Amino acid sequence: MLVVNGIGELDAYSAQFEKLGYEVMGEFGIKGRRDFRKGEDDRTHQIHAFQYENIQEIERHLSF
């Protein structure tokens, strides 16, 4: 999980994530999140990113 200062600023790095083989999923059902997946059906990596102020979602994801 990434915790960033500005979630919108992370969007500028979408092309770099794609070059590394990640699929850029955007919020993917959770407002304020950025989701990145690698490996399609045989997923090897998944990154959830939240802005540091989104404590509720950060804690929920860490608890899961």
Buried (B, 14 or more C-beta within 10 A) or exposed (E): EEBBEEBEEBEEEBEEBEEEEBBBBEEEEBEBBBBBBBEEEEEEEBBBBBBEEBEEBBEEBEEE
